[in-house]
């Protein structure tokens, strides 16, 4: 055929042209690095289900934050592995507890680092659930009170964002009210607004040391529900969330896309432990090119509409200068 008018390949014929017309680009500004910090240990602990990921001893957190900042990463999400668990996770709202210490160390070491404090109780309760247990499961409203206390402690320690992941009804409103009452009106909320009860979280349980008994299906979302997923995020927006999140990311890009069309708030998407592990183990087996697949997966998340991507690959991409 010689009478073709439309030839899209014209704009793909050279690397320069392909770069010129690339619609979605990635940079380190797009990425947040989740980190795991364990108290009362001396040595780093490898997470076997997540090759390349380590539990950081609290005593070395300052050194690690300097390393992360020097690589060009501008934001971290802190997860603590507590040695002081109880039925309610009370260490999480102690002024000298692990939640507070993580934010304090990060901000004192690198003041310009944006610190997001994961706000939940699963690493701090003896039963591994995300709140106060009662005879019918997790007590939503009792947990809200404790989330507010944890948020205030993290904000006082310097956290820039409170990131509630407990999946309790009304958690954003409760946290906003607690922060405002304590004088932290400028502390932002990055809500895990659409959080699915996903099988992709498996390796995280090892990384975070969660001793879960049962499951979280009564408070995290059914992966089969699209309308409910959007509703949950819009409810959090109405309660005062500053940013929304979809977790996991890769299998839920339809949710990211639809949410992008329904809100003007920034959207984060979390490339979770199972997504990371699948890429890592496939690359170790020689089945895929790790760098290319990582960039493609992250690019697809951003293309779907995410403004921020939480990824365990962030530090590697930064230190190898794959992204800048």
N, C-alpha and C positions, 0 to 999 in steps of 0.2 A: 504493500500500500504506500502510495506517495502523496495522498491528498489529506493526510492527518494535519489538523490545525493545532490541536492540543497535544503537546509532547512534554509531560512532566519531567522526563529524564533530562531535559535541557538544564534543569537546575540541580542535577545530581552528578554532572559529568566530571567534576574535579573536587578534590578535598576543599579548596578555597570556596567554591560555590556551595558545597554542602554545609560548610561552617557558616557562611553568610546567611543562609536561609534556615538555620536550625531554630526551631520554635521554642524549645525548652533547653535551658542550660543549667548545669549544677555548679555550685561553689560551696566552700566551707561555711558560708553564711547560712546555708540551707540546713545545716546538720546540728543536731544535739547529741552529745555522747552520754549514754547511760553508764554509770559506774557503780560498782558494788564495793562497799566498805565494811570490813569486819573488825569489830573491836576485840581487844585482848588477845591478839595473835602477833607473832613476830615475823612470819614468813608469808609471802604471797601464796595463794592457793589457786591452782589451775582449775577451771571449770571444764571437766572432761567432755561434757555434752556440747560445749561451745569452744572449739579450739581457738586459742589466741586470747581468750577472755580470762581475766584473773580476778579473784577477790583481793582487794587492796587492804593491807593492814592499816588500821587507823593511824598508827604511828608514822606511816609513810605517805599519808594522804597529801600533805603539803608538797612533798617532792613530786608526786604524781600530777597534782594540779599545775605545778610549774611546767612539767613536761607537756601536759595537754595544751597549756596556753602557748608555750614556745612552738608547738607544732602548728598553731593557727586556729585551734578549736576555740570558739567563743562562748560555748554554753555546755553545761553538764546537767544531767538529772541524777540526783543522789538516791541510792538505795542502801539501807543499812542492814547488816546481819548482826542482830543483837544476841548477847549472851545472857540477857536479863529479861526473859519472856515471862508473862503471866497471863491470866485469863482475859484481861482487858487490854493488854499492850501498853500499860501505863508508862513504861520507860519512854515511849514516843512523845509524851508531853511533859517530861521532866526538863527543867531549864538546863540541867547538866547532862541530859541524856544523849544518846547517839544521834538522834535527828538534829538536835541543836548543834552538837559538836561538828558534824559534817559541814553544815552551812557556815559555821563560824570559821573553821579552818580554811575552807575554800575562799571565802571573802577576805579573810585577813592575809592570805598568801597572794592571791591575785584579785585585787578589788574590782577589776573590770570584768572578771568572769561572770557571766549570767548563770546564776545558780537556781535550778528548779528543784524543789524539795518534794519528792514523791510522798504523798500524804495518804497513808493507809495504815493498817495494823497487822497485815499478814506476816511480816517479819518479826513482829513484836509480841504476838500472842502465842500461847502454848499450844493452841489447837490449829493455828494456821489460817483461820478465817479472818475476814477483813473488818471485823467489828466485835461488838459485845454479843455473846451467845445467850440465847434464852431457850425455853423448851420448844419453840417453834422455828428455831434457826437463828439467824442474825437479827438482833433487835435494831431496827432502822433508826429510831429516834434517839435511843441511848447512844448509838454510835455517832450520830450527828454532833452531840455535845462534845464527845471526845475528839472528833475531827477538828472542831473549832479550837479546842485547847492545843492540839498538835500544831495547827496552822499558826497560832499566835507565837508559840515557842520558836518555830522555824523562822518566822518573820523577824522576831526579835534578834535572832542569831545572824540575820543578814540575807536570808533567802530572797531572791528577786521575784520568784514565782512560787506559789503554792499549787501543787499538782495533785488534786484529789483523785485517787484511783479506786476508792472503796466501793464505788457503784451503788451508793445509798441514795434513795430518793431525797431530794432537797439538800444535798451536800454542798452545792455551790452557794446557795442562799445562807445556809448556816455558817459556812466559813467566811463569807463576805461580811455578815453581821458581826462575827467574832473579831475579825481583823479590824473593822471600822471602830468597834467599841474599844479596842485596845490601842487605837491611834495609828494603825497601819493602813491608812486609806489608799496609799500609793503602792502597796504590795499587790501584785497582779495574780490572777487565777488562771492557770492552764488546766482546764478540766479534761479528764479522760471521759468526755461526754458520751461517746459511743464506744463502749467497751464490751466486746463479745466474750462469751464463755467458750473460748477457743482452745482447740487441741494443739495449736501452735505455741502455747506457752510452756510446753513441757520442760525444755532445758532451763528456763528461768527458775523453776522450782529448786533445781540443784544450785544455781548461782546464788539465789537469795536465801537458801536454807529454810524454805517454808515447809512446815510440818503439817500440811493440810490433811484434815480428816473429813472425808466426804467430797463434795464439790461446791461450786459457787453458782450453780445454775439458777438459784432463786433470786440472785441479785445482779449477776452479769447477764448479758443479753443473748438470746437465741440467735445463732449465726444465720438462721433461715429468714430472719425478719428484717426487711428493708424499711418499711414505713415506720416501724417502731424505732429503728436506728436513727432515722432523721428526727423523729419526735424527741428522743432523748437529748440530742444535741441542741435542738431549738429550745427545749425546756431549760437547759443550762444557760443558754444565751439570755433567756428572760430573767434568770436568777442572778445575773451579773457576771458571768464568765467573761474574761478578757480574750481568751483563745479557746478553741475547741479542738478535739482530737478524735481520730478514728484509730482503733487498736483491735486487731492487727491491721497492717496496711495492705500487703500484697494480694490477699484473697478478697479484699473488700474495696477495691478501687472504684467499684460502682457506687459505693456509699460515699467515698471521698468526693467523687464527681458531683453527685446529687447534692451533697451538703454544700459544696462550693457554689452551686447555683441558688442555694436557699439562704445564704448568710453572707454578710460583709465582714464578719470577724475573721481573723487569721485562723488557719486550720493546720494542726499538726497531725502527722500520721506516724505510727510506731511500727517500724520494721522489727518484729519481735524475735525472741530467741530461736524459735523453731524455723523461721525464715532464714535467719543467720546460719543456723546449723545445717540446713539443707544445702545451702550454697557452699559452705565450708567443706562438708564431707564429700559432696559431689566433686569439688575441685581437688581434694586430697586423693580421690579415686581416679583422677585424670579424666573425668567425664566432661568437665566444662572448664573454660578459662575463667578463673575467679574474678580477675579485675574487670573483664568485659561484662560478665553477668551482674556483678555488683553495680556497675555504672548503669546498666540497662534497667535493673530493678529499681534503683533509686530514681532514675530519670522517669520511669513510668509512674512512680508515686507522685513526683512533682507535676508531671504532665496532667495527671488526674485532677490536680487542684490544690495539693498540699503546699503550704508556705514553709513549714518546718518538717524535717524528717528526723525521727529519733532512730539512730542506727549504731549498732556495735561495730560497724565497719569504719566509723568516722575517723578514729585516731589513725588507723592504718592508712587510710586515704590521705590524711594530712601529712603524716610523717614521710610517706613515700612521694609526696608532692604530686599525687595524681589529681587532686583537686586543690585549688587555692582560694 
